[in-house]
Amino acid sequence: MQIYFFPSYSAAIFFISFYSVCHFLGNFAAVLETDLFYRFMNSNSITLTKKRARIALLIQFFLCGFIYSTLLSRFPALLENYNMNMTQMSGVLLSMSIGSFCTMPLNVHLMGKFGSKKTTIAGFFYMILLPLLALMPNIISLYIIGLLYGVFISMLDVAMNGNTILVENAYKRPIISLFHAAYYVGVCMSAIASVFFIKHAISVQIHYSIIAAISIIVFFFIRQWYLQETITEDYIPSHKKIIFPKGILLFLAFIALCGRVVEGSVNNWSTVYMKTIVEFPEYLAPLGLAIYSAFMSIGRFFCDSIRARYQESSILLVCCGITAIGVLLIISNTAYYFAFTGLFIAGLGISCLVPIIYSLAGRQKDVTPAMGIAMVNTISGTGFLFGPFIIGLIADHYNMRASFLYIWCLTLIMCLLTYSYRKKEHRLK
């Protein structure tokens, strides 16, 4: 197959990624400049506190994306180090998912008792475990470390997302999507850094250790800037049983469940789809993922301004519809231009889903922001546990195109759930 469009698409992806990075740095610089101005020119400690918290969370999300991409970029080296096959490697991801899933009900109690700022201490343990993933003596011990890795990343994920709601409430305007966009900027920057490490034959153990050490130092300084919510007896669970969401939160949880399966599945399997179904050369297959991720980042950068203008439940419904159109385009034809167009439309559509759901969950009555997010994650987290398994099972029995048909069906379910949520929300007003 002759590929004449490669230079133009490569240039387009480069400029989109470059724009995303510049957009993030511009927002970060603006916040930092305002922070310094208030430090010397304004005695209003509340204004200074919320700006510092915003800076801290931007850095935190960037770090999480950076670490995640670092982990994935050296999977081939881990395969060689532990002499594993792909099934055994998938067991590492499964152990992380199990650890994360089992911790989600506990997160509700932790957030209710200690608050999001104190619970972010899990970040230290999560970062320490990164180099240990490359230093274990055997596969069984690797699975155990992977399980613990999933436990602590789950705690940190809920805690820092809960803190974003506190910051957003302090600003009294939508800003949560900017944090999630910073995550994808971290993924992009880490991929570039990993190329350097691999090119210079730096071992995976040293690579992981360097990133972990830098992350721990940065995290030590920014953690003090997080906002601390006021914990009252009303928020502390009086019993130890698992607390599941109900009412509006239950709707949000199942929308998030479908959304996270769709987002993760397209993210994880788009390269395989481009190679096996679109029949792209192996070195060009990642272009699909690059397009999807780039437009995901762009969508999240502009999500906050859209939320400020329109009702959030309406935005959710439109996003689900756009995602369904994008996935349908991917599977409707095996030509590359259908796949590319579908991937960038799906990326734009799904980009705003999680930030909006987290924001809505964090503003529900009778729970703290972090508790609301933790309850939603209790249900939606099963998407990360079972989603990849189901996609792989369908692909093994049929093909990857059938797996993407399953993903498209999930987008339709998302549309129905969001429409029902919107009607229920209107009745409660």
C-alpha positions in Angstrom: 0.0 0.0 0.0 1.5 3.3 -1.0 1.2 5.9 1.7 1.6 9.4 0.2 -0.1 11.3 3.0 2.4 10.4 5.7 4.3 13.8 5.8 1.2 15.9 5.9 -0.4 13.8 8.6 2.8 13.8 10.6 3.0 17.5 10.3 -0.6 17.9 11.4 -0.1 15.7 14.4 3.1 17.5 15.4 1.4 20.9 15.2 -1.6 19.7 17.2 0.6 18.2 19.9 2.7 21.4 19.9 -0.4 23.5 20.3 -1.6 21.4 23.2 1.8 21.7 25.0 1.9 25.5 24.4 -1.7 25.9 25.5 -1.0 24.1 28.8 2.2 26.1 29.4 0.4 29.3 28.6 -2.3 28.5 31.2 0.3 27.4 33.7 2.4 30.6 33.2 -0.7 32.8 33.5 -1.6 31.2 36.8 1.9 31.4 38.1 2.3 35.1 37.0 -1.0 35.9 38.8 0.2 34.0 41.8 3.4 35.9 42.1 1.6 39.2 41.6 -0.8 38.5 44.5 2.1 37.3 46.6 3.7 40.8 46.5 0.8 43.1 45.7 -2.2 41.6 47.5 -2.7 40.5 51.1 -5.8 38.4 50.2 -4.7 35.0 51.4 -7.8 33.3 50.0 -7.0 34.3 46.5 -3.4 33.3 46.9 -4.4 29.9 48.4 -6.7 28.9 45.5 -4.2 29.9 42.9 -1.5 27.9 44.5 -3.9 24.9 44.7 -4.6 25.3 41.0 -0.9 25.3 40.2 -0.3 22.2 42.4 -3.1 20.3 40.7 -1.9 21.2 37.2 1.5 19.9 38.1 0.0 16.8 39.7 -2.1 15.8 36.7 0.9 16.4 34.4 3.0 14.1 36.7 0.4 11.3 36.6 0.3 11.4 32.8 4.0 11.5 32.6 4.4 8.5 34.9 1.7 6.5 33.2 3.3 7.0 29.8 6.8 6.2 31.2 5.4 2.9 32.5 3.8 1.9 29.2 6.8 3.0 27.1 9.1 0.5 28.7 6.8 -2.5 28.6 8.9 -4.2 25.9 11.9 -3.9 28.2 9.9 -5.4 31.1 8.9 -8.3 28.8 12.6 -9.0 28.2 13.7 -8.5 31.8 11.2 -10.9 33.2 11.2 -13.2 30.1 7.4 -12.9 29.9 4.9 -13.6 27.1 2.1 -11.2 26.3 -0.4 -13.1 28.4 1.8 -12.8 31.5 2.3 -9.1 30.7 -1.4 -8.6 30.6 -1.5 -10.2 34.1 0.5 -7.2 35.3 -2.2 -4.8 34.0 -4.9 -7.0 35.4 -3.2 -7.0 38.9 -3.1 -3.2 38.8 -6.8 -3.1 37.8 -7.8 -5.5 40.6 -5.9 -3.4 43.2 -7.6 -0.3 41.9 -11.0 -1.8 41.8 -10.8 -3.3 45.3 -9.7 0.0 46.8 -12.6 2.1 45.3 -15.2 1.3 48.0 -12.6 2.0 50.7 -11.9 5.4 49.1 -15.4 6.6 50.1 -14.5 6.0 53.7 -11.1 7.6 53.4 -12.4 10.7 51.8 -15.2 11.0 54.3 -12.9 10.6 57.3 -9.7 12.3 56.3 -10.5 14.5 53.2 -8.8 14.6 49.9 -5.7 16.5 50.9 -4.6 14.0 53.5 -5.4 11.1 51.3 -3.0 12.3 48.6 -0.2 11.0 50.8 -0.9 7.8 48.8 1.0 9.5 46.0 4.3 9.0 47.7 3.8 5.2 47.9 2.5 5.1 44.3 5.7 6.9 43.0 8.0 4.7 45.1 6.5 1.6 43.6 7.3 2.7 40.0 11.0 1.6 40.0 10.1 -1.6 42.0 8.1 -2.8 39.0 11.4 -3.3 37.2 13.3 -4.7 40.2 11.3 -7.7 41.3 13.0 -11.2 41.4 10.1 -13.0 39.7 6.7 -12.6 38.0 4.7 -13.4 41.1 6.3 -10.6 43.1 5.8 -8.4 40.1 2.1 -9.1 40.3 2.0 -8.3 44.0 3.8 -4.9 43.4 1.3 -4.3 40.5 -1.6 -4.9 42.9 -0.2 -2.4 45.4 0.5 0.0 42.6 -3.2 -0.1 41.6 -4.3 0.4 45.3 -2.3 3.6 45.7 -3.0 5.1 42.3 -6.7 4.6 42.9 -6.4 6.5 46.2 -4.5 9.3 44.6 -6.8 9.5 41.6 -9.9 10.0 43.7 -8.1 12.4 46.1 -6.7 14.7 43.5 -9.9 14.7 41.4 -11.8 15.5 44.6 -9.5 18.4 45.2 -10.1 19.8 41.7 -13.8 20.2 42.7 -12.8 22.2 45.7 -10.6 24.5 43.5 -13.4 24.7 40.9 -15.9 25.7 43.6 -13.4 28.3 44.9 -13.1 29.8 41.5 -16.9 29.6 40.9 -16.4 28.8 37.3 -15.6 25.6 35.3 -11.8 24.8 35.3 -11.7 21.0 35.9 -11.1 20.1 32.2 -7.8 22.0 32.2 -6.5 19.6 34.8 -7.5 16.6 32.7 -5.9 18.1 29.7 -2.7 18.6 31.6 -2.7 14.8 32.0 -2.5 14.2 28.3 0.2 16.9 28.0 2.2 14.8 30.5 1.6 11.7 28.4 2.9 13.5 25.3 6.0 14.9 27.0 6.8 11.6 28.6 6.7 9.8 25.2 9.3 12.3 23.9 11.4 11.8 27.0 11.2 8.0 26.7 12.5 8.1 23.1 15.7 9.8 24.6 16.1 7.2 27.3 15.6 4.3 24.9 17.8 5.8 22.2 20.7 6.2 24.7 20.2 2.6 26.0 19.3 3.7 29.5 18.0 0.6 31.4 14.3 0.5 32.4 15.4 0.3 36.1 17.3 3.6 35.9 14.6 5.2 33.8 11.9 4.4 36.2 14.1 5.4 39.2 14.9 8.8 37.7 11.3 9.6 36.9 10.1 8.4 40.4 12.8 10.4 42.2 11.9 13.6 40.3 8.2 13.0 40.8 8.5 12.5 44.6 10.6 15.7 45.0 8.1 17.8 43.0 5.1 16.1 44.8 6.6 16.8 48.2 6.6 20.6 47.5 3.2 20.9 45.7 1.2 18.7 48.1 1.2 21.4 50.8 -0.7 23.7 48.4 -3.8 21.4 48.1 -7.0 22.7 49.6 -8.3 20.9 52.7 -12.1 20.5 53.0 -13.9 20.8 56.3 -14.8 17.3 57.5 -18.0 17.1 59.6 -19.7 14.1 61.3 -22.3 14.1 58.5 -19.7 13.1 56.0 -18.0 10.3 58.1 -19.5 6.9 57.3 -20.8 5.3 60.5 -20.3 1.7 59.3 -17.7 -0.2 57.3 -19.9 -1.7 54.6 -19.4 -0.7 51.0 -21.2 2.5 50.1 -22.7 2.5 46.5 -24.1 5.5 44.7 -27.8 5.9 44.4 -30.2 8.3 42.7 -28.5 10.8 40.4 -25.1 9.5 41.4 -26.1 6.1 40.1 -26.9 7.5 36.7 -23.6 9.3 36.6 -21.8 6.2 37.6 -23.1 4.0 34.8 -22.5 6.8 32.2 -19.0 7.0 33.5 -18.7 3.2 33.3 -19.6 3.1 29.6 -17.5 6.2 29.0 -14.4 4.8 30.6 -14.7 1.5 28.7 -15.1 3.5 25.4 -12.2 5.9 26.1 -9.8 3.2 27.3 -10.7 0.7 24.6 -10.1 3.1 21.7 -7.0 4.4 23.5 -5.6 0.8 24.0 -6.7 -0.9 20.8 -6.7 1.8 18.1 -3.1 0.9 17.0 -4.1 -2.8 16.7 -7.2 -1.8 14.7 -5.1 0.3 12.3 -2.7 -2.5 11.7 -5.1 -5.5 11.4 -8.3 -3.9 9.9 -7.0 -0.8 8.1 -3.9 -2.8 7.2 -1.5 0.0 7.9 2.3 -0.7 8.0 3.4 -1.3 11.6 5.4 1.9 11.8 2.4 4.0 10.7 -0.2 2.2 12.9 0.3 4.5 16.0 -0.9 7.5 13.9 -4.4 6.6 14.8 -3.7 6.8 18.5 -1.8 10.0 18.0 -4.8 11.6 16.3 -7.2 10.3 19.0 -5.0 11.6 21.9 -4.3 14.9 20.3 -7.9 15.8 19.8 -8.8 14.4 23.2 -6.4 17.0 24.6 -7.7 19.8 22.5 -11.3 18.9 23.5 -10.4 19.1 27.2 -8.7 22.4 26.8 -11.9 24.0 25.5 -14.3 22.0 27.7 -14.4 24.5 30.5 -15.4 27.4 28.3 -18.2 25.3 26.8 -19.4 24.3 30.3 -19.6 28.0 31.2 -22.0 28.6 28.4 -24.3 25.6 28.3 -26.0 23.2 30.6 -23.8 20.3 31.5 -26.3 17.6 31.0 -26.9 18.9 27.5 -23.2 18.9 26.8 -23.0 15.3 28.0 -25.7 14.2 25.6 -24.1 16.0 22.7 -20.7 14.5 23.6 -22.2 11.0 23.6 -23.8 11.6 20.2 -20.5 12.8 18.7 -18.6 9.9 20.1 -21.2 7.4 18.6 -20.8 9.1 15.2 -17.0 8.9 15.5 -16.9 5.2 16.4 -19.5 4.4 13.7 -17.2 6.1 11.1 -14.3 3.9 12.3 -16.1 0.7 11.7 -18.2 1.7 8.6 -15.2 1.4 6.2 -11.7 0.0 6.3 -10.2 3.0 4.4 -7.7 4.9 6.4 -9.5 8.3 6.0 -12.6 6.8 7.6 -10.5 5.6 10.6 -8.7 8.8 11.0 -11.8 10.9 10.8 -13.6 8.7 13.2 -10.8 8.7 15.7 -10.5 12.5 15.8 -14.3 12.9 16.1 -14.5 10.2 18.8 -11.6 11.9 20.6 -13.4 15.3 20.6 -16.6 13.7 21.7 -15.3 11.6 24.7 -12.9 14.3 25.9 -15.4 16.2 28.0 -17.2 13.2 29.5 -15.2 12.4 32.5 -14.5 16.0 33.7 -18.2 16.8 33.5 -19.2 13.7 35.3 -16.6 14.2 38.1 -17.8 17.8 38.4 -21.5 16.8 38.7 -20.7 14.0 41.1 -18.6 16.3 43.3 -21.4 18.8 43.6 -24.1 16.4 44.9 -25.7 17.1 48.3 -24.9 15.1 51.5 -21.4 14.1 50.3 -18.0 15.8 50.0 -16.6 16.2 46.5 -14.1 13.4 46.9 -16.8 11.1 48.3 -19.0 11.7 45.4 -16.2 11.0 42.9 -15.2 7.9 44.9 -18.8 6.5 44.8 -19.0 7.0 41.0 -15.6 5.3 40.6 -16.9 2.3 42.6 -19.1 1.5 39.6 -17.2 3.0 36.7 -13.9 1.4 37.8 -15.2 -2.0 36.7 -14.7 -0.7 33.1 -11.0 -0.7 33.5 -11.2 -4.2 35.1 -13.4 -6.0 32.5 -13.2 -3.7 29.5 -9.9 -4.9 28.0 -10.8 -8.5 28.6 -14.1 -8.3 26.8 -12.5 -6.4 23.8 -9.8 -9.0 23.5 -12.3 -11.9 23.8 -14.4 -10.6 21.0 -11.3 -9.9 18.9 -10.1 -13.5 19.4 -13.4 -15.0 18.4 -14.2 -12.6 15.5 -11.9 -9.7 14.7 -11.0 -6.2 16.0 -13.8 -4.6 13.8 -16.4 -6.6 15.8 -14.8 -5.4 19.0 -15.2 -1.8 17.8 -18.9 -2.6 17.0 -19.2 -3.6 20.7 -17.7 -0.2 21.6 -20.2 1.6 19.3 -23.1 -0.2 21.1 -21.7 1.2 24.4 -21.9 4.7 23.0 -25.6 4.2 22.2 -26.2 3.0 25.8 -24.3 6.1 26.9 -26.7 8.3 24.9 -29.8 6.6 26.5 -28.4 6.9 30.0 -27.5 10.5 29.5 -31.0 11.3 28.1 -32.6 9.6 31.1 -30.3 11.5 33.5 -31.1 14.8 31.9 -34.9 14.1 32.3 -34.4 13.1 35.9 -32.3 16.2 36.6 -35.0 18.4 35.2 -37.7 16.8 37.4 -35.6 17.4 40.5 -35.2 21.1 39.8 
